[in-house]
Amino acid sequence: MGFVREYATQAPERSAVDTRAGLQILEFGTDWCGHCMAAQPLLHTLLGGYEAIDYRKIEDGKGRPLGRSFRVTLWPTIILLRDGQELARA
């Protein structure tokens, strides 16, 4: 999928994330978060050439169940998953 520029307002269900095969990167944040925007050039450099990784930018905030299920408390939060299992986060 490669680098994505905008945060998706419709997040996938947790069950869809957990059952997806292969590598996934989930980035939780918002378009108005200064730290999220400051991280974008680095993320673009790192992820721009990896089309095989399922990379999703997910808008997070109060009442957003996917972020809560991953215990996201700060933005941006970037989570690396393999076959639905968390490998690392930053």
PDB file of N, CA, C and O in Angstrom:
ATOM      1  N   MET A   1       0.820  -1.186   0.000  1.00  0.00           N
ATOM      2  CA  MET A   1       0.000   0.000   0.000  1.00  0.00           C
ATOM      3  C   MET A   1       0.869   1.256   0.000  1.00  0.00           C
ATOM      4  O   MET A   1       0.487   2.246  -0.623  1.00  0.00           O
ATOM      5  N   GLY A   2       2.012   1.258   0.667  1.00  0.00           N
ATOM      6  CA  GLY A   2       2.875   2.430   0.677  1.00  0.00           C
ATOM      7  C   GLY A   2       2.376   3.537   1.589  1.00  0.00           C
ATOM      8  O   GLY A   2       1.442   3.347   2.369  1.00  0.00           O
ATOM      9  N   PHE A   3       3.006   4.681   1.480  1.00  0.00           N
ATOM     10  CA  PHE A   3       2.697   5.814   2.350  1.00  0.00           C
ATOM     11  C   PHE A   3       1.328   6.393   2.026  1.00  0.00           C
ATOM     12  O   PHE A   3       0.960   6.532   0.860  1.00  0.00           O
ATOM     13  N   VAL A   4       0.582   6.727   3.069  1.00  0.00           N
ATOM     14  CA  VAL A   4      -0.749   7.320   2.944  1.00  0.00           C
ATOM     15  C   VAL A   4      -0.674   8.720   3.541  1.00  0.00           C
ATOM     16  O   VAL A   4      -0.082   8.902   4.604  1.00  0.00           O
ATOM     17  N   ARG A   5      -1.258   9.701   2.883  1.00  0.00           N
ATOM     18  CA  ARG A   5      -1.136  11.087   3.336  1.00  0.00           C
ATOM     19  C   ARG A   5      -2.174  11.516   4.365  1.00  0.00           C
ATOM     20  O   ARG A   5      -1.858  12.323   5.239  1.00  0.00           O
ATOM     21  N   GLU A   6      -3.393  11.007   4.293  1.00  0.00           N
ATOM     22  CA  GLU A   6      -4.460  11.478   5.175  1.00  0.00           C
ATOM     23  C   GLU A   6      -4.919  10.373   6.119  1.00  0.00           C
ATOM     24  O   GLU A   6      -4.874   9.188   5.789  1.00  0.00           O
ATOM     25  N   TYR A   7      -5.362  10.790   7.299  1.00  0.00           N
ATOM     26  CA  TYR A   7      -5.893   9.848   8.273  1.00  0.00           C
ATOM     27  C   TYR A   7      -7.297   9.418   7.859  1.00  0.00           C
ATOM     28  O   TYR A   7      -8.130  10.251   7.503  1.00  0.00           O
ATOM     29  N   ALA A   8      -7.549   8.121   7.909  1.00  0.00           N
ATOM     30  CA  ALA A   8      -8.872   7.591   7.580  1.00  0.00           C
ATOM     31  C   ALA A   8      -9.805   7.820   8.762  1.00  0.00           C
ATOM     32  O   ALA A   8      -9.461   7.507   9.902  1.00  0.00           O
ATOM     33  N   THR A   9     -10.978   8.364   8.493  1.00  0.00           N
ATOM     34  CA  THR A   9     -11.941   8.594   9.567  1.00  0.00           C
ATOM     35  C   THR A   9     -12.717   7.331   9.897  1.00  0.00           C
ATOM     36  O   THR A   9     -13.267   7.214  10.992  1.00  0.00           O
ATOM     37  N   GLN A  10     -12.772   6.385   8.970  1.00  0.00           N
ATOM     38  CA  GLN A  10     -13.434   5.101   9.212  1.00  0.00           C
ATOM     39  C   GLN A  10     -12.360   4.053   9.473  1.00  0.00           C
ATOM     40  O   GLN A  10     -11.648   3.644   8.556  1.00  0.00           O
ATOM     41  N   ALA A  11     -12.246   3.624  10.709  1.00  0.00           N
ATOM     42  CA  ALA A  11     -11.245   2.626  11.077  1.00  0.00           C
ATOM     43  C   ALA A  11     -11.785   1.226  10.815  1.00  0.00           C
ATOM     44  O   ALA A  11     -12.991   0.996  10.903  1.00  0.00           O
ATOM     45  N   PRO A  12     -10.893   0.291  10.493  1.00  0.00           N
ATOM     46  CA  PRO A  12     -11.342  -1.092  10.350  1.00  0.00           C
ATOM     47  C   PRO A  12     -11.732  -1.662  11.712  1.00  0.00           C
ATOM     48  O   PRO A  12     -11.360  -1.117  12.751  1.00  0.00           O
ATOM     49  N   GLU A  13     -12.466  -2.735  11.699  1.00  0.00           N
ATOM     50  CA  GLU A  13     -12.788  -3.442  12.940  1.00  0.00           C
ATOM     51  C   GLU A  13     -11.523  -4.107  13.473  1.00  0.00           C
ATOM     52  O   GLU A  13     -10.642  -4.483  12.700  1.00  0.00           O
ATOM     53  N   ARG A  14     -11.435  -4.248  14.769  1.00  0.00           N
ATOM     54  CA  ARG A  14     -10.266  -4.892  15.376  1.00  0.00           C
ATOM     55  C   ARG A  14     -10.113  -6.321  14.861  1.00  0.00           C
ATOM     56  O   ARG A  14      -8.992  -6.783  14.648  1.00  0.00           O
ATOM     57  N   SER A  15     -11.221  -7.022  14.660  1.00  0.00           N
ATOM     58  CA  SER A  15     -11.151  -8.400  14.166  1.00  0.00           C
ATOM     59  C   SER A  15     -10.513  -8.453  12.778  1.00  0.00           C
ATOM     60  O   SER A  15      -9.796  -9.406  12.472  1.00  0.00           O
ATOM     61  N   ALA A  16     -10.756  -7.451  11.935  1.00  0.00           N
ATOM     62  CA  ALA A  16     -10.145  -7.410  10.603  1.00  0.00           C
ATOM     63  C   ALA A  16      -8.636  -7.188  10.701  1.00  0.00           C
ATOM     64  O   ALA A  16      -7.873  -7.756   9.920  1.00  0.00           O
ATOM     65  N   VAL A  17      -8.208  -6.372  11.648  1.00  0.00           N
ATOM     66  CA  VAL A  17      -6.782  -6.133  11.860  1.00  0.00           C
ATOM     67  C   VAL A  17      -6.123  -7.400  12.397  1.00  0.00           C
ATOM     68  O   VAL A  17      -5.044  -7.780  11.942  1.00  0.00           O
ATOM     69  N   ASP A  18      -6.762  -8.052  13.358  1.00  0.00           N
ATOM     70  CA  ASP A  18      -6.193  -9.239  13.996  1.00  0.00           C
ATOM     71  C   ASP A  18      -6.057 -10.418  13.043  1.00  0.00           C
ATOM     72  O   ASP A  18      -5.158 -11.241  13.215  1.00  0.00           O
ATOM     73  N   THR A  19      -6.921 -10.518  12.052  1.00  0.00           N
ATOM     74  CA  THR A  19      -6.904 -11.679  11.154  1.00  0.00           C
ATOM     75  C   THR A  19      -6.158 -11.418   9.847  1.00  0.00           C
ATOM     76  O   THR A  19      -6.047 -12.322   9.018  1.00  0.00           O
ATOM     77  N   ARG A  20      -5.656 -10.229   9.650  1.00  0.00           N
ATOM     78  CA  ARG A  20      -4.941  -9.906   8.407  1.00  0.00           C
ATOM     79  C   ARG A  20      -3.568 -10.555   8.406  1.00  0.00           C
ATOM     80  O   ARG A  20      -2.808 -10.416   9.364  1.00  0.00           O
ATOM     81  N   ALA A  21      -3.253 -11.259   7.334  1.00  0.00           N
ATOM     82  CA  ALA A  21      -1.956 -11.928   7.197  1.00  0.00           C
ATOM     83  C   ALA A  21      -0.899 -10.930   6.736  1.00  0.00           C
ATOM     84  O   ALA A  21      -1.198  -9.971   6.024  1.00  0.00           O
ATOM     85  N   GLY A  22       0.323 -11.169   7.147  1.00  0.00           N
ATOM     86  CA  GLY A  22       1.445 -10.347   6.705  1.00  0.00           C
ATOM     87  C   GLY A  22       1.712  -9.165   7.615  1.00  0.00           C
ATOM     88  O   GLY A  22       1.193  -9.078   8.728  1.00  0.00           O
ATOM     89  N   LEU A  23       2.542  -8.252   7.109  1.00  0.00           N
ATOM     90  CA  LEU A  23       2.942  -7.079   7.885  1.00  0.00           C
ATOM     91  C   LEU A  23       1.941  -5.947   7.721  1.00  0.00           C
ATOM     92  O   LEU A  23       1.449  -5.678   6.625  1.00  0.00           O
ATOM     93  N   GLN A  24       1.653  -5.292   8.838  1.00  0.00           N
ATOM     94  CA  GLN A  24       0.790  -4.117   8.855  1.00  0.00           C
ATOM     95  C   GLN A  24       1.454  -3.050   9.709  1.00  0.00           C
ATOM     96  O   GLN A  24       2.113  -3.360  10.702  1.00  0.00           O
ATOM     97  N   ILE A  25       1.282  -1.818   9.330  1.00  0.00           N
ATOM     98  CA  ILE A  25       1.671  -0.695  10.173  1.00  0.00           C
ATOM     99  C   ILE A  25       0.432   0.157  10.366  1.00  0.00           C
ATOM    100  O   ILE A  25      -0.194   0.595   9.401  1.00  0.00           O
ATOM    101  N   LEU A  26       0.085   0.386  11.625  1.00  0.00           N
ATOM    102  CA  LEU A  26      -1.034   1.252  11.969  1.00  0.00           C
ATOM    103  C   LEU A  26      -0.467   2.525  12.579  1.00  0.00           C
ATOM    104  O   LEU A  26       0.296   2.475  13.543  1.00  0.00           O
ATOM    105  N   GLU A  27      -0.842   3.656  12.016  1.00  0.00           N
ATOM    106  CA  GLU A  27      -0.441   4.947  12.579  1.00  0.00           C
ATOM    107  C   GLU A  27      -1.697   5.633  13.100  1.00  0.00           C
ATOM    108  O   GLU A  27      -2.609   5.939  12.331  1.00  0.00           O
ATOM    109  N   PHE A  28      -1.741   5.872  14.397  1.00  0.00           N
ATOM    110  CA  PHE A  28      -2.870   6.556  15.021  1.00  0.00           C
ATOM    111  C   PHE A  28      -2.497   8.010  15.258  1.00  0.00           C
ATOM    112  O   PHE A  28      -1.408   8.303  15.751  1.00  0.00           O
ATOM    113  N   GLY A  29      -3.396   8.921  14.911  1.00  0.00           N
ATOM    114  CA  GLY A  29      -3.162  10.343  15.111  1.00  0.00           C
ATOM    115  C   GLY A  29      -4.317  11.147  14.545  1.00  0.00           C
ATOM    116  O   GLY A  29      -5.402  10.615  14.315  1.00  0.00           O
ATOM    117  N   THR A  30      -4.076  12.439  14.321  1.00  0.00           N
ATOM    118  CA  THR A  30      -5.080  13.320  13.720  1.00  0.00           C
ATOM    119  C   THR A  30      -4.387  14.309  12.793  1.00  0.00           C
ATOM    120  O   THR A  30      -3.180  14.533  12.892  1.00  0.00           O
ATOM    121  N   ASP A  31      -5.164  14.894  11.898  1.00  0.00           N
ATOM    122  CA  ASP A  31      -4.619  15.885  10.972  1.00  0.00           C
ATOM    123  C   ASP A  31      -4.235  17.186  11.666  1.00  0.00           C
ATOM    124  O   ASP A  31      -3.438  17.951  11.123  1.00  0.00           O
ATOM    125  N   TRP A  32      -4.781  17.460  12.854  1.00  0.00           N
ATOM    126  CA  TRP A  32      -4.478  18.717  13.538  1.00  0.00           C
ATOM    127  C   TRP A  32      -3.405  18.568  14.624  1.00  0.00           C
ATOM    128  O   TRP A  32      -3.079  19.546  15.297  1.00  0.00           O
ATOM    129  N   CYS A  33      -2.856  17.371  14.804  1.00  0.00           N
ATOM    130  CA  CYS A  33      -1.823  17.113  15.813  1.00  0.00           C
ATOM    131  C   CYS A  33      -0.459  17.558  15.275  1.00  0.00           C
ATOM    132  O   CYS A  33       0.011  17.047  14.259  1.00  0.00           O
ATOM    133  N   GLY A  34       0.166  18.507  15.961  1.00  0.00           N
ATOM    134  CA  GLY A  34       1.465  19.010  15.531  1.00  0.00           C
ATOM    135  C   GLY A  34       2.545  17.947  15.491  1.00  0.00           C
ATOM    136  O   GLY A  34       3.356  17.925  14.566  1.00  0.00           O
ATOM    137  N   HIS A  35       2.569  17.061  16.484  1.00  0.00           N
ATOM    138  CA  HIS A  35       3.564  15.988  16.512  1.00  0.00           C
ATOM    139  C   HIS A  35       3.337  15.017  15.358  1.00  0.00           C
ATOM    140  O   HIS A  35       4.292  14.525  14.757  1.00  0.00           O
ATOM    141  N   CYS A  36       2.072  14.744  15.051  1.00  0.00           N
ATOM    142  CA  CYS A  36       1.740  13.847  13.932  1.00  0.00           C
ATOM    143  C   CYS A  36       2.239  14.437  12.617  1.00  0.00           C
ATOM    144  O   CYS A  36       2.834  13.734  11.800  1.00  0.00           O
ATOM    145  N   MET A  37       1.996  15.721  12.418  1.00  0.00           N
ATOM    146  CA  MET A  37       2.414  16.374  11.175  1.00  0.00           C
ATOM    147  C   MET A  37       3.937  16.456  11.079  1.00  0.00           C
ATOM    148  O   MET A  37       4.503  16.305   9.996  1.00  0.00           O
ATOM    149  N   ALA A  38       4.598  16.694  12.213  1.00  0.00           N
ATOM    150  CA  ALA A  38       6.060  16.770  12.214  1.00  0.00           C
ATOM    151  C   ALA A  38       6.695  15.428  11.873  1.00  0.00           C
ATOM    152  O   ALA A  38       7.798  15.394  11.326  1.00  0.00           O
ATOM    153  N   ALA A  39       6.023  14.321  12.183  1.00  0.00           N
ATOM    154  CA  ALA A  39       6.553  12.982  11.911  1.00  0.00           C
ATOM    155  C   ALA A  39       6.373  12.555  10.457  1.00  0.00           C
ATOM    156  O   ALA A  39       7.012  11.599  10.020  1.00  0.00           O
ATOM    157  N   GLN A  40       5.520  13.239   9.702  1.00  0.00           N
ATOM    158  CA  GLN A  40       5.183  12.792   8.348  1.00  0.00           C
ATOM    159  C   GLN A  40       6.362  12.726   7.378  1.00  0.00           C
ATOM    160  O   GLN A  40       6.455  11.743   6.642  1.00  0.00           O
ATOM    161  N   PRO A  41       7.263  13.699   7.328  1.00  0.00           N
ATOM    162  CA  PRO A  41       8.388  13.571   6.386  1.00  0.00           C
ATOM    163  C   PRO A  41       9.238  12.321   6.647  1.00  0.00           C
ATOM    164  O   PRO A  41       9.636  11.636   5.705  1.00  0.00           O
ATOM    165  N   LEU A  42       9.512  12.028   7.908  1.00  0.00           N
ATOM    166  CA  LEU A  42      10.293  10.839   8.238  1.00  0.00           C
ATOM    167  C   LEU A  42       9.530   9.572   7.868  1.00  0.00           C
ATOM    168  O   LEU A  42      10.105   8.651   7.288  1.00  0.00           O
ATOM    169  N   LEU A  43       8.245   9.515   8.196  1.00  0.00           N
ATOM    170  CA  LEU A  43       7.443   8.339   7.850  1.00  0.00           C
ATOM    171  C   LEU A  43       7.367   8.155   6.338  1.00  0.00           C
ATOM    172  O   LEU A  43       7.421   7.026   5.850  1.00  0.00           O
ATOM    173  N   HIS A  44       7.245   9.239   5.600  1.00  0.00           N
ATOM    174  CA  HIS A  44       7.206   9.153   4.138  1.00  0.00           C
ATOM    175  C   HIS A  44       8.514   8.581   3.608  1.00  0.00           C
ATOM    176  O   HIS A  44       8.509   7.739   2.710  1.00  0.00           O
ATOM    177  N   THR A  45       9.635   9.037   4.163  1.00  0.00           N
ATOM    178  CA  THR A  45      10.939   8.524   3.745  1.00  0.00           C
ATOM    179  C   THR A  45      11.070   7.041   4.062  1.00  0.00           C
ATOM    180  O   THR A  45      11.550   6.268   3.232  1.00  0.00           O
ATOM    181  N   LEU A  46      10.649   6.643   5.248  1.00  0.00           N
ATOM    182  CA  LEU A  46      10.783   5.247   5.662  1.00  0.00           C
ATOM    183  C   LEU A  46       9.835   4.308   4.931  1.00  0.00           C
ATOM    184  O   LEU A  46      10.216   3.191   4.581  1.00  0.00           O
ATOM    185  N   LEU A  47       8.610   4.748   4.698  1.00  0.00           N
ATOM    186  CA  LEU A  47       7.580   3.851   4.173  1.00  0.00           C
ATOM    187  C   LEU A  47       7.264   4.051   2.701  1.00  0.00           C
ATOM    188  O   LEU A  47       6.537   3.251   2.112  1.00  0.00           O
ATOM    189  N   GLY A  48       7.789   5.091   2.108  1.00  0.00           N
ATOM    190  CA  GLY A  48       7.444   5.416   0.730  1.00  0.00           C
ATOM    191  C   GLY A  48       7.744   4.327  -0.277  1.00  0.00           C
ATOM    192  O   GLY A  48       7.042   4.222  -1.283  1.00  0.00           O
ATOM    193  N   GLY A  49       8.750   3.522  -0.050  1.00  0.00           N
ATOM    194  CA  GLY A  49       9.134   2.496  -1.015  1.00  0.00           C
ATOM    195  C   GLY A  49       8.658   1.097  -0.702  1.00  0.00           C
ATOM    196  O   GLY A  49       9.032   0.155  -1.401  1.00  0.00           O
ATOM    197  N   TYR A  50       7.844   0.931   0.328  1.00  0.00           N
ATOM    198  CA  TYR A  50       7.418  -0.403   0.743  1.00  0.00           C
ATOM    199  C   TYR A  50       5.949  -0.621   0.425  1.00  0.00           C
ATOM    200  O   TYR A  50       5.088  -0.512   1.298  1.00  0.00           O
ATOM    201  N   GLU A  51       5.677  -0.928  -0.822  1.00  0.00           N
ATOM    202  CA  GLU A  51       4.294  -1.129  -1.259  1.00  0.00           C
ATOM    203  C   GLU A  51       3.687  -2.402  -0.679  1.00  0.00           C
ATOM    204  O   GLU A  51       2.464  -2.505  -0.586  1.00  0.00           O
ATOM    205  N   ALA A  52       4.509  -3.370  -0.288  1.00  0.00           N
ATOM    206  CA  ALA A  52       3.992  -4.657   0.191  1.00  0.00           C
ATOM    207  C   ALA A  52       3.454  -4.582   1.621  1.00  0.00           C
ATOM    208  O   ALA A  52       2.715  -5.471   2.044  1.00  0.00           O
ATOM    209  N   ILE A  53       3.808  -3.548   2.364  1.00  0.00           N
ATOM    210  CA  ILE A  53       3.335  -3.415   3.744  1.00  0.00           C
ATOM    211  C   ILE A  53       1.984  -2.711   3.739  1.00  0.00           C
ATOM    212  O   ILE A  53       1.808  -1.682   3.086  1.00  0.00           O
ATOM    213  N   ASP A  54       1.045  -3.273   4.467  1.00  0.00           N
ATOM    214  CA  ASP A  54      -0.276  -2.659   4.613  1.00  0.00           C
ATOM    215  C   ASP A  54      -0.146  -1.540   5.644  1.00  0.00           C
ATOM    216  O   ASP A  54      -0.105  -1.798   6.847  1.00  0.00           O
ATOM    217  N   TYR A  55      -0.083  -0.302   5.167  1.00  0.00           N
ATOM    218  CA  TYR A  55       0.107   0.867   6.033  1.00  0.00           C
ATOM    219  C   TYR A  55      -1.197   1.640   6.107  1.00  0.00           C
ATOM    220  O   TYR A  55      -1.746   2.045   5.083  1.00  0.00           O
ATOM    221  N   ARG A  56      -1.694   1.843   7.327  1.00  0.00           N
ATOM    222  CA  ARG A  56      -2.953   2.562   7.514  1.00  0.00           C
ATOM    223  C   ARG A  56      -2.768   3.699   8.503  1.00  0.00           C
ATOM    224  O   ARG A  56      -2.238   3.510   9.598  1.00  0.00           O
ATOM    225  N   LYS A  57      -3.211   4.875   8.105  1.00  0.00           N
ATOM    226  CA  LYS A  57      -3.263   6.029   9.002  1.00  0.00           C
ATOM    227  C   LYS A  57      -4.696   6.116   9.489  1.00  0.00           C
ATOM    228  O   LYS A  57      -5.625   6.255   8.694  1.00  0.00           O
ATOM    229  N   ILE A  58      -4.869   6.033  10.792  1.00  0.00           N
ATOM    230  CA  ILE A  58      -6.207   5.969  11.368  1.00  0.00           C
ATOM    231  C   ILE A  58      -6.410   7.155  12.300  1.00  0.00           C
ATOM    232  O   ILE A  58      -5.641   7.368  13.238  1.00  0.00           O
ATOM    233  N   GLU A  59      -7.462   7.925  12.022  1.00  0.00           N
ATOM    234  CA  GLU A  59      -7.794   9.051  12.894  1.00  0.00           C
ATOM    235  C   GLU A  59      -8.212   8.506  14.251  1.00  0.00           C
ATOM    236  O   GLU A  59      -9.058   7.618  14.351  1.00  0.00           O
ATOM    237  N   ASP A  60      -7.603   9.055  15.288  1.00  0.00           N
ATOM    238  CA  ASP A  60      -7.875   8.578  16.639  1.00  0.00           C
ATOM    239  C   ASP A  60      -8.470   9.713  17.460  1.00  0.00           C
ATOM    240  O   ASP A  60      -8.393  10.880  17.077  1.00  0.00           O
ATOM    241  N   GLY A  61      -9.051   9.362  18.569  1.00  0.00           N
ATOM    242  CA  GLY A  61      -9.629  10.348  19.470  1.00  0.00           C
ATOM    243  C   GLY A  61     -10.647   9.697  20.377  1.00  0.00           C
ATOM    244  O   GLY A  61     -10.842   8.482  20.362  1.00  0.00           O
ATOM    245  N   LYS A  62     -11.283  10.527  21.158  1.00  0.00           N
ATOM    246  CA  LYS A  62     -12.291  10.058  22.102  1.00  0.00           C
ATOM    247  C   LYS A  62     -13.394   9.289  21.359  1.00  0.00           C
ATOM    248  O   LYS A  62     -13.913   9.747  20.341  1.00  0.00           O
ATOM    249  N   GLY A  63     -13.731   8.131  21.886  1.00  0.00           N
ATOM    250  CA  GLY A  63     -14.791   7.334  21.288  1.00  0.00           C
ATOM    251  C   GLY A  63     -14.369   6.518  20.078  1.00  0.00           C
ATOM    252  O   GLY A  63     -15.223   5.950  19.398  1.00  0.00           O
ATOM    253  N   ARG A  64     -13.087   6.446  19.794  1.00  0.00           N
ATOM    254  CA  ARG A  64     -12.596   5.657  18.658  1.00  0.00           C
ATOM    255  C   ARG A  64     -12.152   4.292  19.180  1.00  0.00           C
ATOM    256  O   ARG A  64     -11.106   4.192  19.819  1.00  0.00           O
ATOM    257  N   PRO A  65     -12.927   3.241  18.919  1.00  0.00           N
ATOM    258  CA  PRO A  65     -12.667   1.946  19.545  1.00  0.00           C
ATOM    259  C   PRO A  65     -11.364   1.269  19.134  1.00  0.00           C
ATOM    260  O   PRO A  65     -10.762   0.577  19.955  1.00  0.00           O
ATOM    261  N   LEU A  66     -10.905   1.441  17.896  1.00  0.00           N
ATOM    262  CA  LEU A  66      -9.683   0.739  17.497  1.00  0.00           C
ATOM    263  C   LEU A  66      -8.482   1.263  18.278  1.00  0.00           C
ATOM    264  O   LEU A  66      -7.669   0.476  18.763  1.00  0.00           O
ATOM    265  N   GLY A  67      -8.365   2.566  18.401  1.00  0.00           N
ATOM    266  CA  GLY A  67      -7.272   3.134  19.184  1.00  0.00           C
ATOM    267  C   GLY A  67      -7.317   2.699  20.637  1.00  0.00           C
ATOM    268  O   GLY A  67      -6.280   2.418  21.239  1.00  0.00           O
ATOM    269  N   ARG A  68      -8.519   2.642  21.203  1.00  0.00           N
ATOM    270  CA  ARG A  68      -8.642   2.203  22.599  1.00  0.00           C
ATOM    271  C   ARG A  68      -8.250   0.733  22.734  1.00  0.00           C
ATOM    272  O   ARG A  68      -7.634   0.351  23.729  1.00  0.00           O
ATOM    273  N   SER A  69      -8.595  -0.091  21.755  1.00  0.00           N
ATOM    274  CA  SER A  69      -8.276  -1.520  21.849  1.00  0.00           C
ATOM    275  C   SER A  69      -6.769  -1.758  21.799  1.00  0.00           C
ATOM    276  O   SER A  69      -6.285  -2.772  22.302  1.00  0.00           O
ATOM    277  N   PHE A  70      -6.020  -0.824  21.193  1.00  0.00           N
ATOM    278  CA  PHE A  70      -4.559  -0.909  21.167  1.00  0.00           C
ATOM    279  C   PHE A  70      -3.920  -0.062  22.270  1.00  0.00           C
ATOM    280  O   PHE A  70      -2.700   0.104  22.289  1.00  0.00           O
ATOM    281  N   ARG A  71      -4.728   0.475  23.184  1.00  0.00           N
ATOM    282  CA  ARG A  71      -4.254   1.274  24.310  1.00  0.00           C
ATOM    283  C   ARG A  71      -3.431   2.487  23.857  1.00  0.00           C
ATOM    284  O   ARG A  71      -2.411   2.817  24.463  1.00  0.00           O
ATOM    285  N   VAL A  72      -3.882   3.137  22.798  1.00  0.00           N
ATOM    286  CA  VAL A  72      -3.218   4.342  22.297  1.00  0.00           C
ATOM    287  C   VAL A  72      -3.551   5.498  23.235  1.00  0.00           C
ATOM    288  O   VAL A  72      -4.721   5.776  23.499  1.00  0.00           O
ATOM    289  N   THR A  73      -2.511   6.168  23.736  1.00  0.00           N
ATOM    290  CA  THR A  73      -2.713   7.309  24.630  1.00  0.00           C
ATOM    291  C   THR A  73      -2.023   8.573  24.124  1.00  0.00           C
ATOM    292  O   THR A  73      -2.381   9.674  24.543  1.00  0.00           O
ATOM    293  N   LEU A  74      -1.052   8.440  23.241  1.00  0.00           N
ATOM    294  CA  LEU A  74      -0.318   9.583  22.695  1.00  0.00           C
ATOM    295  C   LEU A  74      -0.299   9.496  21.175  1.00  0.00           C
ATOM    296  O   LEU A  74      -0.365   8.410  20.599  1.00  0.00           O
ATOM    297  N   TRP A  75      -0.209  10.661  20.537  1.00  0.00           N
ATOM    298  CA  TRP A  75      -0.129  10.696  19.071  1.00  0.00           C
ATOM    299  C   TRP A  75       1.186  11.300  18.641  1.00  0.00           C
ATOM    300  O   TRP A  75       1.700  12.190  19.320  1.00  0.00           O
ATOM    301  N   PRO A  76       1.735  10.856  17.561  1.00  0.00           N
ATOM    302  CA  PRO A  76       1.310   9.681  16.823  1.00  0.00           C
ATOM    303  C   PRO A  76       1.771   8.411  17.528  1.00  0.00           C
ATOM    304  O   PRO A  76       2.819   8.397  18.172  1.00  0.00           O
ATOM    305  N   THR A  77       0.997   7.364  17.406  1.00  0.00           N
ATOM    306  CA  THR A  77       1.402   6.031  17.840  1.00  0.00           C
ATOM    307  C   THR A  77       1.462   5.165  16.596  1.00  0.00           C
ATOM    308  O   THR A  77       0.504   5.096  15.826  1.00  0.00           O
ATOM    309  N   ILE A  78       2.596   4.506  16.407  1.00  0.00           N
ATOM    310  CA  ILE A  78       2.808   3.659  15.239  1.00  0.00           C
ATOM    311  C   ILE A  78       3.026   2.242  15.740  1.00  0.00           C
ATOM    312  O   ILE A  78       3.900   1.991  16.570  1.00  0.00           O
ATOM    313  N   ILE A  79       2.220   1.316  15.225  1.00  0.00           N
ATOM    314  CA  ILE A  79       2.259  -0.069  15.677  1.00  0.00           C
ATOM    315  C   ILE A  79       2.570  -0.966  14.486  1.00  0.00           C
ATOM    316  O   ILE A  79       1.920  -0.875  13.444  1.00  0.00           O
ATOM    317  N   LEU A  80       3.568  -1.834  14.645  1.00  0.00           N
ATOM    318  CA  LEU A  80       3.933  -2.821  13.633  1.00  0.00           C
ATOM    319  C   LEU A  80       3.340  -4.158  14.040  1.00  0.00           C
ATOM    320  O   LEU A  80       3.542  -4.624  15.162  1.00  0.00           O
ATOM    321  N   LEU A  81       2.607  -4.771  13.120  1.00  0.00           N
ATOM    322  CA  LEU A  81       1.971  -6.064  13.367  1.00  0.00           C
ATOM    323  C   LEU A  81       2.404  -7.066  12.303  1.00  0.00           C
ATOM    324  O   LEU A  81       2.635  -6.697  11.151  1.00  0.00           O
ATOM    325  N   ARG A  82       2.511  -8.318  12.689  1.00  0.00           N
ATOM    326  CA  ARG A  82       2.697  -9.414  11.736  1.00  0.00           C
ATOM    327  C   ARG A  82       1.629 -10.446  12.037  1.00  0.00           C
ATOM    328  O   ARG A  82       1.538 -10.960  13.152  1.00  0.00           O
ATOM    329  N   ASP A  83       0.828 -10.741  11.037  1.00  0.00           N
ATOM    330  CA  ASP A  83      -0.270 -11.704  11.181  1.00  0.00           C
ATOM    331  C   ASP A  83      -1.156 -11.360  12.378  1.00  0.00           C
ATOM    332  O   ASP A  83      -1.606 -12.249  13.101  1.00  0.00           O
ATOM    333  N   GLY A  84      -1.401 -10.067  12.581  1.00  0.00           N
ATOM    334  CA  GLY A  84      -2.290  -9.607  13.639  1.00  0.00           C
ATOM    335  C   GLY A  84      -1.668  -9.506  15.018  1.00  0.00           C
ATOM    336  O   GLY A  84      -2.334  -9.083  15.963  1.00  0.00           O
ATOM    337  N   GLN A  85      -0.407  -9.887  15.154  1.00  0.00           N
ATOM    338  CA  GLN A  85       0.271  -9.842  16.449  1.00  0.00           C
ATOM    339  C   GLN A  85       1.218  -8.640  16.498  1.00  0.00           C
ATOM    340  O   GLN A  85       2.003  -8.419  15.576  1.00  0.00           O
ATOM    341  N   GLU A  86       1.135  -7.874  17.579  1.00  0.00           N
ATOM    342  CA  GLU A  86       1.983  -6.695  17.720  1.00  0.00           C
ATOM    343  C   GLU A  86       3.438  -7.095  17.899  1.00  0.00           C
ATOM    344  O   GLU A  86       3.775  -7.914  18.754  1.00  0.00           O
ATOM    345  N   LEU A  87       4.299  -6.496  17.071  1.00  0.00           N
ATOM    346  CA  LEU A  87       5.739  -6.732  17.166  1.00  0.00           C
ATOM    347  C   LEU A  87       6.460  -5.571  17.841  1.00  0.00           C
ATOM    348  O   LEU A  87       7.401  -5.774  18.609  1.00  0.00           O
ATOM    349  N   ALA A  88       6.008  -4.349  17.546  1.00  0.00           N
ATOM    350  CA  ALA A  88       6.677  -3.161  18.095  1.00  0.00           C
ATOM    351  C   ALA A  88       5.739  -1.972  17.995  1.00  0.00           C
ATOM    352  O   ALA A  88       4.771  -1.981  17.233  1.00  0.00           O
ATOM    353  N   ARG A  89       6.047  -0.947  18.782  1.00  0.00           N
ATOM    354  CA  ARG A  89       5.308   0.321  18.695  1.00  0.00           C
ATOM    355  C   ARG A  89       6.238   1.467  19.024  1.00  0.00           C
ATOM    356  O   ARG A  89       7.229   1.313  19.738  1.00  0.00           O
ATOM    357  N   ALA A  90       5.889   2.618  18.483  1.00  0.00           N
ATOM    358  CA  ALA A  90       6.663   3.835  18.746  1.00  0.00           C
ATOM    359  C   ALA A  90       5.697   4.991  18.871  1.00  0.00           C
ATOM    360  O   ALA A  90       6.118   6.126  19.094  1.00  0.00           O
TER     361      ALA A  90
END
